[in-house]
């Protein structure tokens, strides 16, 4: 009887040690923390003609004007944000900064911009990648009925 009790006690002890011995790994930053960490600046852009999620060709010349490549987007966790025109403005009469609003939708896989934010980024825009240093947004664009392509715009910190 003592052996059986001792054996049960040891099993319970071992089970407790394994169940309490390892903590779950800490969760990484949330999408809200990643997107609001600091200002994002244009990096690259391209066209995904076959819609497989990968850039097939560079954006056509003039799609992103050089005066826009130094702009920054700053997302705030209250659903607002600021576009800063950077050192080079496309129109000197434009304000240096302008506010925008945004919301995550579809389980934080889509950002909705009610107004134009950057070169055609308005409405629902899919988040292709969101990491500590990279934000890739993908938007379906009609290039002539009935043909559409994805435009992928990458930003970096």
N, C-alpha and C positions, 0 to 999 in steps of 0.2 A: 504494500500500500504506500509506504514511504517513497519507494522508487517511482511509482506512478505519479505521485504528487510532485516529486522533485523534477521529473521529466516534463510535466505540464508547466511547472514554474519556469523551467529553462526555455521551453517553446514560446511562452508568452514574452519572456525577456528578449529573446532573439527577434520575435516579431515586432516588438516595440522599438528595438534598436534600428531595424531596417526601415520601419515606417517613419521614424523621427530623425534618422541619421542624415538624410539628404533633404535639403530645401529645394523647392522648385527654383530654376534659374530665374533671375530677375527679368521682368518683362522689359522689352525695349521701349524706346520712346513712342508715344502715340502719334498718329498721323497729325493731330492738332499740334503737338509739340514740334514735330519735324517741320511742318509748313510755316509755323510762326517763329521759328528759331532766329532767323535773320533775313535780311533782304535777299531776293533772288535776282540774278542778272542773266540776260539772254546768253546762251552758249552756242547752240546749233539748231538747225531746223531742216526738215526734209519731208518728202512725200512718200507715203506708203501706198502705192498704186494697187497692189494686190490684197491689201488689207490683212496682212499677216502679222502686223504689229512691229515690223522692222522697216526702217527707211530704205527705199529703193533708189531714190535719186535726191539730189540736193533741191532745195527750194528754188523756184525760178528767180532770175535776177530781178531785184526790185521788190520782191515779196516782203522782205524785212529790210527797211531802209537803214542805212548806216547810222542815221541820227537816232534810231530806236535801239541799237545794239548796246548802248550804254545806259538804257533805262533800267530802273530797278522796281521790283514789286515787293512790297512788304505786307504780309498777311498778319492780321491781328486776331486773337482768339475770340473776339466779340463779333466776328463776321464782317468786319470792315477791313480796309486796306488802303495803302497809299502807293500810287505810281509816281516815281520821281523821274523827271526827264533826263537826268544826268547832265554832263557838261555840254552835250550837243543837242540842241532842240531842233526839231524839224521846222518849227515856226517860232520865231523869236517872240511873238505875241502870246504864245501859249504859256500858261502858268507853269512854274517849276514843278509843282506837285498837284495831284488831283486825287480825290478819294474815290474808292470803289467799295462795293459790297459783294459778299460771296457767301456761299453755303456749301457744306458737304451734303451730298445726297447718295442714295443707293449704297448704304453701308460704307460711306467715306471712299467710294471708288470714283465718284464724279464730283466735280466742282461746278456749281452754277454761278455764272457771272451775269447779273441782270443787264449790265452795260458793258460796252467794249473796254477791254483791259489792255490787250496787246495784240496787234496784227491779226484781227479776226477772232480772237478769243472772247467769245461772248456766248451766253446761253450755257447749255450743258457741255462740259469738256471732261473727257475721261482722263483719269490719272493713270498713266502707264507705269511710271516709276516715281516713288517718293522715298528718298533716303536722307541721311544726314547732310549730304552735299549735292544731291541731284533731284530735280523735279522735271519729269517729262510729262507733257500734256498732249493728248491726242484728240483731234477734232475732225469729224467727218465734214468734208467740203464738197459741194456740188461744182463740178468743172464743166458742166453742160449736160442738160437733161438727156438721158437718165444716169449719166456717169458721175460717181462720187469716188473720192479718194480720202485717205486719212492724211492730215497734216500733223506732223509730230514736231513739237517745239520743246527744246530742252533748256532748262535754266540751271544755274549753279550758284553756290555761295562764293 
